[in-house]
Amino acid sequence: MKYIKLSTSFNFGEVVSVIIASVILPFLPETPIQLLVEGLLYDFGQLTLPFDNVDEEYLKKPKKFNINSLKNFMLFMGPVSSIFDILIFIALLFVFKLHDVATFQTVWFSYSIFSNLLGMHIIRTAKIPFIQSNAHKFVYISSILLAIIGLIIPFTWLGKIIGLVPIPFAYIPLIVFTSILYCFIAMIAKKVYIKKYGEWI
C-alpha cells in the first residue's frame, strides 16, 4: 500500500504539472525520455519499501484494499506536489529569468527526483518521519544515493544522451530548498488528511 499510494499520488501530481506546464510554457517541461528515466530512478528507490519498517499501530488489525481510499489519497496528495512543481516553474521563469529549454528541463528533472525521494519519507508513515518513525536502512541508503544520482546525471554522458545539461550551481539551492519546503507542507497536508479520513496508508 505504501508503494501503490506513493506511486499514484506522485504520478498523478506529475501528470497535472505537465499538463499545466504544457499550457503555459512554449516548450515541454520535460521530454518523454527524461520522464521515463526520472520515473525509473524513483522506482528504484521504491524497490526498497518491502524491507521498510512498519509502524506498530498499522499491524494491530488486518487491512483491506479500498479503491476509494486510494482515490482519495491520490486526489488529495497529488495536487500538493503539483503546487511545488508550479512554484519551480514560476521561480525559473520569473526569478531566474531562465528561458533556456535544456537547463529548464534539467532543473525540473533533478528537482522531481530529489523531492519525490524526500517526500517518500513523509508519506511512508502517518507519524513524523525521522523522529517518531524511522525507515529501514535500505530505504535511507537508496534515497540518499538516488537523490545524489539525480543531481549528478546531468553532468554525465547519460544526461547528454537524454537532452540534459550540467546544472549551474545557482539552481542547486532552489532544488534542495523547494524540496524541503514541500516536505513541511506535505506534513501539514498529512495531518489534514488523517483528520478528514481517519487513516493514512
Biotite code that builds the C-alpha atoms (Angstrom):
import biotite.structure as struc

atoms = struc.array([
    struc.Atom([0.000, 0.000, 0.000], chain_id="A", res_id=1, res_name="MET", atom_name="CA", element="C"),
    struc.Atom([2.921, 2.345, 0.625], chain_id="A", res_id=2, res_name="LYS", atom_name="CA", element="C"),
    struc.Atom([4.175, 1.734, -2.896], chain_id="A", res_id=3, res_name="TYR", atom_name="CA", element="C"),
    struc.Atom([0.744, 1.991, -4.526], chain_id="A", res_id=4, res_name="ILE", atom_name="CA", element="C"),
    struc.Atom([-0.234, 5.198, -2.752], chain_id="A", res_id=5, res_name="LYS", atom_name="CA", element="C"),
    struc.Atom([3.177, 6.772, -3.287], chain_id="A", res_id=6, res_name="LEU", atom_name="CA", element="C"),
    struc.Atom([3.164, 5.936, -6.984], chain_id="A", res_id=7, res_name="SER", atom_name="CA", element="C"),
    struc.Atom([-0.395, 7.008, -7.726], chain_id="A", res_id=8, res_name="THR", atom_name="CA", element="C"),
    struc.Atom([-0.168, 10.292, -5.825], chain_id="A", res_id=9, res_name="SER", atom_name="CA", element="C"),
    struc.Atom([3.218, 11.363, -7.223], chain_id="A", res_id=10, res_name="PHE", atom_name="CA", element="C"),
    struc.Atom([2.389, 10.222, -10.769], chain_id="A", res_id=11, res_name="ASN", atom_name="CA", element="C"),
    struc.Atom([-0.992, 11.952, -10.689], chain_id="A", res_id=12, res_name="PHE", atom_name="CA", element="C"),
    struc.Atom([0.671, 15.122, -9.398], chain_id="A", res_id=13, res_name="GLY", atom_name="CA", element="C"),
    struc.Atom([3.297, 14.990, -12.130], chain_id="A", res_id=14, res_name="GLU", atom_name="CA", element="C"),
    struc.Atom([0.661, 14.481, -14.841], chain_id="A", res_id=15, res_name="VAL", atom_name="CA", element="C"),
    struc.Atom([-1.194, 17.558, -13.579], chain_id="A", res_id=16, res_name="VAL", atom_name="CA", element="C"),
    struc.Atom([2.071, 19.534, -13.527], chain_id="A", res_id=17, res_name="SER", atom_name="CA", element="C"),
    struc.Atom([2.990, 18.506, -17.084], chain_id="A", res_id=18, res_name="VAL", atom_name="CA", element="C"),
    struc.Atom([-0.476, 19.438, -18.368], chain_id="A", res_id=19, res_name="ILE", atom_name="CA", element="C"),
    struc.Atom([-0.371, 22.865, -16.703], chain_id="A", res_id=20, res_name="ILE", atom_name="CA", element="C"),
    struc.Atom([3.199, 23.490, -17.833], chain_id="A", res_id=21, res_name="ALA", atom_name="CA", element="C"),
    struc.Atom([2.402, 22.435, -21.397], chain_id="A", res_id=22, res_name="SER", atom_name="CA", element="C"),
    struc.Atom([-0.342, 25.050, -21.496], chain_id="A", res_id=23, res_name="VAL", atom_name="CA", element="C"),
    struc.Atom([1.645, 27.963, -20.075], chain_id="A", res_id=24, res_name="ILE", atom_name="CA", element="C"),
    struc.Atom([5.145, 27.169, -21.403], chain_id="A", res_id=25, res_name="LEU", atom_name="CA", element="C"),
    struc.Atom([6.231, 27.450, -25.054], chain_id="A", res_id=26, res_name="PRO", atom_name="CA", element="C"),
    struc.Atom([8.118, 24.153, -24.674], chain_id="A", res_id=27, res_name="PHE", atom_name="CA", element="C"),
    struc.Atom([7.778, 20.796, -22.915], chain_id="A", res_id=28, res_name="LEU", atom_name="CA", element="C"),
    struc.Atom([8.899, 20.951, -19.253], chain_id="A", res_id=29, res_name="PRO", atom_name="CA", element="C"),
    struc.Atom([10.434, 17.507, -19.777], chain_id="A", res_id=30, res_name="GLU", atom_name="CA", element="C"),
    struc.Atom([10.791, 15.258, -22.792], chain_id="A", res_id=31, res_name="THR", atom_name="CA", element="C"),
    struc.Atom([9.242, 11.752, -22.746], chain_id="A", res_id=32, res_name="PRO", atom_name="CA", element="C"),
    struc.Atom([12.647, 10.071, -22.380], chain_id="A", res_id=33, res_name="ILE", atom_name="CA", element="C"),
    struc.Atom([13.534, 12.361, -19.460], chain_id="A", res_id=34, res_name="GLN", atom_name="CA", element="C"),
    struc.Atom([10.250, 11.491, -17.741], chain_id="A", res_id=35, res_name="LEU", atom_name="CA", element="C"),
    struc.Atom([10.933, 7.785, -18.235], chain_id="A", res_id=36, res_name="LEU", atom_name="CA", element="C"),
    struc.Atom([14.464, 7.968, -16.799], chain_id="A", res_id=37, res_name="VAL", atom_name="CA", element="C"),
    struc.Atom([13.204, 10.075, -13.887], chain_id="A", res_id=38, res_name="GLU", atom_name="CA", element="C"),
    struc.Atom([10.437, 7.571, -13.157], chain_id="A", res_id=39, res_name="GLY", atom_name="CA", element="C"),
    struc.Atom([12.875, 4.658, -13.385], chain_id="A", res_id=40, res_name="LEU", atom_name="CA", element="C"),
    struc.Atom([15.230, 6.224, -10.837], chain_id="A", res_id=41, res_name="LEU", atom_name="CA", element="C"),
    struc.Atom([12.380, 6.989, -8.469], chain_id="A", res_id=42, res_name="TYR", atom_name="CA", element="C"),
    struc.Atom([11.037, 3.438, -8.827], chain_id="A", res_id=43, res_name="ASP", atom_name="CA", element="C"),
    struc.Atom([14.471, 2.075, -7.899], chain_id="A", res_id=44, res_name="PHE", atom_name="CA", element="C"),
    struc.Atom([14.100, 3.995, -4.640], chain_id="A", res_id=45, res_name="GLY", atom_name="CA", element="C"),
    struc.Atom([10.694, 2.451, -4.017], chain_id="A", res_id=46, res_name="GLN", atom_name="CA", element="C"),
    struc.Atom([12.046, -1.064, -4.591], chain_id="A", res_id=47, res_name="LEU", atom_name="CA", element="C"),
    struc.Atom([13.433, -0.948, -1.048], chain_id="A", res_id=48, res_name="THR", atom_name="CA", element="C"),
    struc.Atom([9.973, -0.423, 0.511], chain_id="A", res_id=49, res_name="LEU", atom_name="CA", element="C"),
    struc.Atom([9.383, -4.183, 1.052], chain_id="A", res_id=50, res_name="PRO", atom_name="CA", element="C"),
    struc.Atom([12.261, -4.002, 3.564], chain_id="A", res_id=51, res_name="PHE", atom_name="CA", element="C"),
    struc.Atom([10.796, -0.960, 5.304], chain_id="A", res_id=52, res_name="ASP", atom_name="CA", element="C"),
    struc.Atom([9.850, -0.841, 8.961], chain_id="A", res_id=53, res_name="ASN", atom_name="CA", element="C"),
    struc.Atom([6.116, -0.810, 9.648], chain_id="A", res_id=54, res_name="VAL", atom_name="CA", element="C"),
    struc.Atom([4.581, 1.272, 12.440], chain_id="A", res_id=55, res_name="ASP", atom_name="CA", element="C"),
    struc.Atom([3.239, -0.921, 15.253], chain_id="A", res_id=56, res_name="GLU", atom_name="CA", element="C"),
    struc.Atom([-0.214, 0.681, 15.092], chain_id="A", res_id=57, res_name="GLU", atom_name="CA", element="C"),
    struc.Atom([-0.572, -0.376, 11.473], chain_id="A", res_id=58, res_name="TYR", atom_name="CA", element="C"),
    struc.Atom([-0.266, -4.056, 12.413], chain_id="A", res_id=59, res_name="LEU", atom_name="CA", element="C"),
    struc.Atom([-2.998, -4.131, 15.069], chain_id="A", res_id=60, res_name="LYS", atom_name="CA", element="C"),
    struc.Atom([-5.740, -5.253, 12.674], chain_id="A", res_id=61, res_name="LYS", atom_name="CA", element="C"),
    struc.Atom([-5.917, -6.609, 9.110], chain_id="A", res_id=62, res_name="PRO", atom_name="CA", element="C"),
    struc.Atom([-6.206, -4.104, 6.278], chain_id="A", res_id=63, res_name="LYS", atom_name="CA", element="C"),
    struc.Atom([-8.467, -4.371, 3.254], chain_id="A", res_id=64, res_name="LYS", atom_name="CA", element="C"),
    struc.Atom([-7.684, -2.945, -0.161], chain_id="A", res_id=65, res_name="PHE", atom_name="CA", element="C"),
    struc.Atom([-10.033, 0.008, -0.598], chain_id="A", res_id=66, res_name="ASN", atom_name="CA", element="C"),
    struc.Atom([-10.183, 1.671, -4.005], chain_id="A", res_id=67, res_name="ILE", atom_name="CA", element="C"),
    struc.Atom([-11.925, 4.742, -2.552], chain_id="A", res_id=68, res_name="ASN", atom_name="CA", element="C"),
    struc.Atom([-9.097, 5.170, -0.060], chain_id="A", res_id=69, res_name="SER", atom_name="CA", element="C"),
    struc.Atom([-6.595, 5.033, -2.916], chain_id="A", res_id=70, res_name="LEU", atom_name="CA", element="C"),
    struc.Atom([-8.612, 7.539, -4.958], chain_id="A", res_id=71, res_name="LYS", atom_name="CA", element="C"),
    struc.Atom([-8.936, 9.941, -2.022], chain_id="A", res_id=72, res_name="ASN", atom_name="CA", element="C"),
    struc.Atom([-5.200, 9.735, -1.318], chain_id="A", res_id=73, res_name="PHE", atom_name="CA", element="C"),
    struc.Atom([-4.262, 10.324, -4.955], chain_id="A", res_id=74, res_name="MET", atom_name="CA", element="C"),
    struc.Atom([-6.615, 13.277, -5.414], chain_id="A", res_id=75, res_name="LEU", atom_name="CA", element="C"),
    struc.Atom([-5.570, 14.851, -2.101], chain_id="A", res_id=76, res_name="PHE", atom_name="CA", element="C"),
    struc.Atom([-1.792, 14.418, -2.068], chain_id="A", res_id=77, res_name="MET", atom_name="CA", element="C"),
    struc.Atom([-1.141, 14.540, -5.822], chain_id="A", res_id=78, res_name="GLY", atom_name="CA", element="C"),
    struc.Atom([-2.030, 18.226, -6.209], chain_id="A", res_id=79, res_name="PRO", atom_name="CA", element="C"),
    struc.Atom([0.168, 19.093, -3.205], chain_id="A", res_id=80, res_name="VAL", atom_name="CA", element="C"),
    struc.Atom([3.255, 18.025, -5.162], chain_id="A", res_id=81, res_name="SER", atom_name="CA", element="C"),
    struc.Atom([1.898, 19.799, -8.262], chain_id="A", res_id=82, res_name="SER", atom_name="CA", element="C"),
    struc.Atom([1.808, 23.100, -6.386], chain_id="A", res_id=83, res_name="ILE", atom_name="CA", element="C"),
    struc.Atom([5.550, 22.883, -5.780], chain_id="A", res_id=84, res_name="PHE", atom_name="CA", element="C"),
    struc.Atom([6.235, 21.886, -9.371], chain_id="A", res_id=85, res_name="ASP", atom_name="CA", element="C"),
    struc.Atom([4.446, 25.062, -10.418], chain_id="A", res_id=86, res_name="ILE", atom_name="CA", element="C"),
    struc.Atom([6.452, 27.064, -7.866], chain_id="A", res_id=87, res_name="LEU", atom_name="CA", element="C"),
    struc.Atom([9.617, 25.745, -9.538], chain_id="A", res_id=88, res_name="ILE", atom_name="CA", element="C"),
    struc.Atom([8.265, 26.831, -12.936], chain_id="A", res_id=89, res_name="PHE", atom_name="CA", element="C"),
    struc.Atom([7.485, 30.311, -11.637], chain_id="A", res_id=90, res_name="ILE", atom_name="CA", element="C"),
    struc.Atom([10.871, 30.664, -9.929], chain_id="A", res_id=91, res_name="ALA", atom_name="CA", element="C"),
    struc.Atom([12.753, 29.575, -13.050], chain_id="A", res_id=92, res_name="LEU", atom_name="CA", element="C"),
    struc.Atom([10.794, 31.841, -15.380], chain_id="A", res_id=93, res_name="LEU", atom_name="CA", element="C"),
    struc.Atom([10.287, 34.986, -13.328], chain_id="A", res_id=94, res_name="PHE", atom_name="CA", element="C"),
    struc.Atom([13.012, 34.961, -10.658], chain_id="A", res_id=95, res_name="VAL", atom_name="CA", element="C"),
    struc.Atom([15.905, 33.371, -12.530], chain_id="A", res_id=96, res_name="PHE", atom_name="CA", element="C"),
    struc.Atom([14.640, 34.557, -15.955], chain_id="A", res_id=97, res_name="LYS", atom_name="CA", element="C"),
    struc.Atom([15.526, 31.145, -17.328], chain_id="A", res_id=98, res_name="LEU", atom_name="CA", element="C"),
    struc.Atom([14.437, 30.609, -20.930], chain_id="A", res_id=99, res_name="HIS", atom_name="CA", element="C"),
    struc.Atom([16.997, 28.015, -21.989], chain_id="A", res_id=100, res_name="ASP", atom_name="CA", element="C"),
    struc.Atom([14.923, 24.894, -22.642], chain_id="A", res_id=101, res_name="VAL", atom_name="CA", element="C"),
    struc.Atom([17.609, 22.300, -21.802], chain_id="A", res_id=102, res_name="ALA", atom_name="CA", element="C"),
    struc.Atom([18.528, 23.949, -18.487], chain_id="A", res_id=103, res_name="THR", atom_name="CA", element="C"),
    struc.Atom([14.851, 24.340, -17.546], chain_id="A", res_id=104, res_name="PHE", atom_name="CA", element="C"),
    struc.Atom([14.181, 20.668, -18.243], chain_id="A", res_id=105, res_name="GLN", atom_name="CA", element="C"),
    struc.Atom([17.303, 19.632, -16.347], chain_id="A", res_id=106, res_name="THR", atom_name="CA", element="C"),
    struc.Atom([16.393, 21.584, -13.212], chain_id="A", res_id=107, res_name="VAL", atom_name="CA", element="C"),
    struc.Atom([12.888, 20.116, -13.152], chain_id="A", res_id=108, res_name="TRP", atom_name="CA", element="C"),
    struc.Atom([14.276, 16.618, -13.821], chain_id="A", res_id=109, res_name="PHE", atom_name="CA", element="C"),
    struc.Atom([16.633, 16.794, -10.822], chain_id="A", res_id=110, res_name="SER", atom_name="CA", element="C"),
    struc.Atom([14.058, 18.538, -8.623], chain_id="A", res_id=111, res_name="TYR", atom_name="CA", element="C"),
    struc.Atom([11.413, 15.891, -9.347], chain_id="A", res_id=112, res_name="SER", atom_name="CA", element="C"),
    struc.Atom([13.728, 13.041, -8.352], chain_id="A", res_id=113, res_name="ILE", atom_name="CA", element="C"),
    struc.Atom([15.056, 14.833, -5.271], chain_id="A", res_id=114, res_name="PHE", atom_name="CA", element="C"),
    struc.Atom([11.632, 15.947, -3.979], chain_id="A", res_id=115, res_name="SER", atom_name="CA", element="C"),
    struc.Atom([9.908, 12.607, -4.648], chain_id="A", res_id=116, res_name="ASN", atom_name="CA", element="C"),
    struc.Atom([12.581, 10.616, -2.831], chain_id="A", res_id=117, res_name="LEU", atom_name="CA", element="C"),
    struc.Atom([12.464, 13.031, 0.100], chain_id="A", res_id=118, res_name="LEU", atom_name="CA", element="C"),
    struc.Atom([8.665, 13.095, 0.025], chain_id="A", res_id=119, res_name="GLY", atom_name="CA", element="C"),
    struc.Atom([8.594, 9.295, 0.152], chain_id="A", res_id=120, res_name="MET", atom_name="CA", element="C"),
    struc.Atom([9.698, 9.517, 3.781], chain_id="A", res_id=121, res_name="HIS", atom_name="CA", element="C"),
    struc.Atom([6.788, 11.827, 4.607], chain_id="A", res_id=122, res_name="ILE", atom_name="CA", element="C"),
    struc.Atom([4.248, 9.511, 3.009], chain_id="A", res_id=123, res_name="ILE", atom_name="CA", element="C"),
    struc.Atom([5.635, 6.154, 4.232], chain_id="A", res_id=124, res_name="ARG", atom_name="CA", element="C"),
    struc.Atom([4.313, 6.745, 7.777], chain_id="A", res_id=125, res_name="THR", atom_name="CA", element="C"),
    struc.Atom([1.427, 8.501, 9.497], chain_id="A", res_id=126, res_name="ALA", atom_name="CA", element="C"),
    struc.Atom([3.911, 9.696, 12.119], chain_id="A", res_id=127, res_name="LYS", atom_name="CA", element="C"),
    struc.Atom([6.640, 12.328, 11.951], chain_id="A", res_id=128, res_name="ILE", atom_name="CA", element="C"),
    struc.Atom([9.415, 10.766, 9.854], chain_id="A", res_id=129, res_name="PRO", atom_name="CA", element="C"),
    struc.Atom([12.997, 10.668, 11.127], chain_id="A", res_id=130, res_name="PHE", atom_name="CA", element="C"),
    struc.Atom([11.713, 11.417, 14.662], chain_id="A", res_id=131, res_name="ILE", atom_name="CA", element="C"),
    struc.Atom([8.711, 9.220, 15.535], chain_id="A", res_id=132, res_name="GLN", atom_name="CA", element="C"),
    struc.Atom([9.190, 6.680, 12.752], chain_id="A", res_id=133, res_name="SER", atom_name="CA", element="C"),
    struc.Atom([12.414, 5.622, 11.080], chain_id="A", res_id=134, res_name="ASN", atom_name="CA", element="C"),
    struc.Atom([12.663, 3.851, 7.746], chain_id="A", res_id=135, res_name="ALA", atom_name="CA", element="C"),
    struc.Atom([14.767, 0.732, 7.220], chain_id="A", res_id=136, res_name="HIS", atom_name="CA", element="C"),
    struc.Atom([18.414, 1.449, 6.497], chain_id="A", res_id=137, res_name="LYS", atom_name="CA", element="C"),
    struc.Atom([17.973, 0.178, 2.913], chain_id="A", res_id=138, res_name="PHE", atom_name="CA", element="C"),
    struc.Atom([15.296, 2.833, 2.322], chain_id="A", res_id=139, res_name="VAL", atom_name="CA", element="C"),
    struc.Atom([17.556, 5.566, 3.705], chain_id="A", res_id=140, res_name="TYR", atom_name="CA", element="C"),
    struc.Atom([20.580, 4.424, 1.709], chain_id="A", res_id=141, res_name="ILE", atom_name="CA", element="C"),
    struc.Atom([18.698, 4.126, -1.583], chain_id="A", res_id=142, res_name="SER", atom_name="CA", element="C"),
    struc.Atom([17.013, 7.514, -1.099], chain_id="A", res_id=143, res_name="SER", atom_name="CA", element="C"),
    struc.Atom([20.313, 9.281, -0.451], chain_id="A", res_id=144, res_name="ILE", atom_name="CA", element="C"),
    struc.Atom([22.161, 7.556, -3.291], chain_id="A", res_id=145, res_name="LEU", atom_name="CA", element="C"),
    struc.Atom([19.411, 8.099, -5.866], chain_id="A", res_id=146, res_name="LEU", atom_name="CA", element="C"),
    struc.Atom([18.880, 11.737, -4.854], chain_id="A", res_id=147, res_name="ALA", atom_name="CA", element="C"),
    struc.Atom([22.613, 12.311, -5.416], chain_id="A", res_id=148, res_name="ILE", atom_name="CA", element="C"),
    struc.Atom([22.442, 10.425, -8.721], chain_id="A", res_id=149, res_name="ILE", atom_name="CA", element="C"),
    struc.Atom([19.512, 12.630, -9.774], chain_id="A", res_id=150, res_name="GLY", atom_name="CA", element="C"),
    struc.Atom([21.714, 15.689, -9.297], chain_id="A", res_id=151, res_name="LEU", atom_name="CA", element="C"),
    struc.Atom([24.760, 14.106, -10.961], chain_id="A", res_id=152, res_name="ILE", atom_name="CA", element="C"),
    struc.Atom([23.146, 12.612, -14.089], chain_id="A", res_id=153, res_name="ILE", atom_name="CA", element="C"),
    struc.Atom([23.007, 15.972, -15.949], chain_id="A", res_id=154, res_name="PRO", atom_name="CA", element="C"),
    struc.Atom([26.821, 16.063, -15.768], chain_id="A", res_id=155, res_name="PHE", atom_name="CA", element="C"),
    struc.Atom([27.235, 12.583, -17.315], chain_id="A", res_id=156, res_name="THR", atom_name="CA", element="C"),
    struc.Atom([27.105, 11.012, -20.771], chain_id="A", res_id=157, res_name="TRP", atom_name="CA", element="C"),
    struc.Atom([23.639, 9.614, -19.930], chain_id="A", res_id=158, res_name="LEU", atom_name="CA", element="C"),
    struc.Atom([22.379, 13.109, -19.199], chain_id="A", res_id=159, res_name="GLY", atom_name="CA", element="C"),
    struc.Atom([23.730, 14.323, -22.518], chain_id="A", res_id=160, res_name="LYS", atom_name="CA", element="C"),
    struc.Atom([22.039, 11.470, -24.384], chain_id="A", res_id=161, res_name="ILE", atom_name="CA", element="C"),
    struc.Atom([18.599, 12.319, -22.942], chain_id="A", res_id=162, res_name="ILE", atom_name="CA", element="C"),
    struc.Atom([18.998, 16.051, -23.506], chain_id="A", res_id=163, res_name="GLY", atom_name="CA", element="C"),
    struc.Atom([20.099, 17.242, -20.069], chain_id="A", res_id=164, res_name="LEU", atom_name="CA", element="C"),
    struc.Atom([22.854, 19.781, -19.428], chain_id="A", res_id=165, res_name="VAL", atom_name="CA", element="C"),
    struc.Atom([25.112, 20.459, -16.406], chain_id="A", res_id=166, res_name="PRO", atom_name="CA", element="C"),
    struc.Atom([23.131, 22.385, -13.774], chain_id="A", res_id=167, res_name="ILE", atom_name="CA", element="C"),
    struc.Atom([24.551, 25.805, -12.863], chain_id="A", res_id=168, res_name="PRO", atom_name="CA", element="C"),
    struc.Atom([25.303, 25.830, -9.126], chain_id="A", res_id=169, res_name="PHE", atom_name="CA", element="C"),
    struc.Atom([22.791, 28.663, -8.543], chain_id="A", res_id=170, res_name="ALA", atom_name="CA", element="C"),
    struc.Atom([19.905, 26.245, -9.117], chain_id="A", res_id=171, res_name="TYR", atom_name="CA", element="C"),
    struc.Atom([21.043, 23.599, -6.607], chain_id="A", res_id=172, res_name="ILE", atom_name="CA", element="C"),
    struc.Atom([19.819, 25.564, -3.539], chain_id="A", res_id=173, res_name="PRO", atom_name="CA", element="C"),
    struc.Atom([16.466, 26.097, -5.317], chain_id="A", res_id=174, res_name="LEU", atom_name="CA", element="C"),
    struc.Atom([16.096, 22.339, -5.813], chain_id="A", res_id=175, res_name="ILE", atom_name="CA", element="C"),
    struc.Atom([17.026, 21.499, -2.212], chain_id="A", res_id=176, res_name="VAL", atom_name="CA", element="C"),
    struc.Atom([15.086, 24.339, -0.520], chain_id="A", res_id=177, res_name="PHE", atom_name="CA", element="C"),
    struc.Atom([11.874, 23.749, -2.505], chain_id="A", res_id=178, res_name="THR", atom_name="CA", element="C"),
    struc.Atom([12.051, 20.003, -1.803], chain_id="A", res_id=179, res_name="SER", atom_name="CA", element="C"),
    struc.Atom([12.394, 20.621, 1.943], chain_id="A", res_id=180, res_name="ILE", atom_name="CA", element="C"),
    struc.Atom([9.567, 23.179, 1.875], chain_id="A", res_id=181, res_name="LEU", atom_name="CA", element="C"),
    struc.Atom([7.403, 20.634, 0.049], chain_id="A", res_id=182, res_name="TYR", atom_name="CA", element="C"),
    struc.Atom([8.026, 18.138, 2.850], chain_id="A", res_id=183, res_name="CYS", atom_name="CA", element="C"),
    struc.Atom([6.900, 20.588, 5.537], chain_id="A", res_id=184, res_name="PHE", atom_name="CA", element="C"),
    struc.Atom([3.708, 21.392, 3.619], chain_id="A", res_id=185, res_name="ILE", atom_name="CA", element="C"),
    struc.Atom([3.139, 17.682, 2.946], chain_id="A", res_id=186, res_name="ALA", atom_name="CA", element="C"),
    struc.Atom([3.363, 17.087, 6.705], chain_id="A", res_id=187, res_name="MET", atom_name="CA", element="C"),
    struc.Atom([0.588, 19.626, 7.265], chain_id="A", res_id=188, res_name="ILE", atom_name="CA", element="C"),
    struc.Atom([-1.459, 18.092, 4.440], chain_id="A", res_id=189, res_name="ALA", atom_name="CA", element="C"),
    struc.Atom([-0.966, 14.671, 6.054], chain_id="A", res_id=190, res_name="LYS", atom_name="CA", element="C"),
    struc.Atom([-2.441, 15.885, 9.338], chain_id="A", res_id=191, res_name="LYS", atom_name="CA", element="C"),
    struc.Atom([-5.425, 17.373, 7.490], chain_id="A", res_id=192, res_name="VAL", atom_name="CA", element="C"),
    struc.Atom([-5.933, 14.156, 5.512], chain_id="A", res_id=193, res_name="TYR", atom_name="CA", element="C"),
    struc.Atom([-5.788, 11.934, 8.613], chain_id="A", res_id=194, res_name="ILE", atom_name="CA", element="C"),
    struc.Atom([-8.250, 14.196, 10.424], chain_id="A", res_id=195, res_name="LYS", atom_name="CA", element="C"),
    struc.Atom([-10.618, 14.126, 7.446], chain_id="A", res_id=196, res_name="LYS", atom_name="CA", element="C"),
    struc.Atom([-10.450, 10.433, 6.501], chain_id="A", res_id=197, res_name="TYR", atom_name="CA", element="C"),
    struc.Atom([-9.266, 8.829, 9.729], chain_id="A", res_id=198, res_name="GLY", atom_name="CA", element="C"),
    struc.Atom([-6.481, 6.881, 8.004], chain_id="A", res_id=199, res_name="GLU", atom_name="CA", element="C"),
    struc.Atom([-3.219, 7.289, 6.146], chain_id="A", res_id=200, res_name="TRP", atom_name="CA", element="C"),
    struc.Atom([-1.535, 4.383, 4.363], chain_id="A", res_id=201, res_name="ILE", atom_name="CA", element="C"),
])
